[in-house]
Amino acid sequence: MRAPRPATKPAKQRKRVFQAPDHIRHKLFAAPLSSELKASQGVKTLPVRSGDTVRIVRGDHKGFEGKISRVDRRKYRIYVEGLTREKVDGTAIFVPVHPSKVMITNLALDDKWRKKVIERKREARKKAIEVAEKPAKKVEEVKEVKEEAVAEKVIVKEKLKAKKPRAPKKRVVKKAPIEKAEKEKAEVEVEEKPKTKKTRAKRKTTKKDEGGA
């Protein structure tokens, strides 16, 4: 069976509440337990039922404590013994209270099915606490292992340092760079070297030249 999608519009949310089937309405009657009951039963919340003793914690009747006489699932209201008001004609009627405004101070455990529910919820809560504590233990174990590994590395490094003394560093003698001016002078001297002139061969005189002369 596919789970229904959560409604986001207030009109649809109210519609689902007032058209909910009986098994979902039962869950909507859940109320928190007092601190003493939480410690003894190991459960945080339970649906209220007739016979439970509750204390009103909000509203006009805050602080009133009494036993539930009736549960109205159609209207989402409970009725507490002693909490009444007078009508105009003088008759007394119970004041309806929403289950979200009460806290359970004493449980009616005459129902065997309710005992089974409490046991099942207690075991589920224990498992949830164990699962929540396991990651914390794992983190601590990992931290211890890391610290041990780091300590071992430090010891190994110290041993290596003690065995192998450091060799003296070799001094690298850097040659003094030749100045640019000296380089330029050397280049100029090479360029200004006198070129050797080739000796010109003497011109031969012919007979025609001699006659003309």
Order of alpha helices (4+ residues) and beta strands (2+ residues): alpha-alpha-beta-alpha-beta-beta-beta-beta-beta-beta-alpha-alpha-alpha
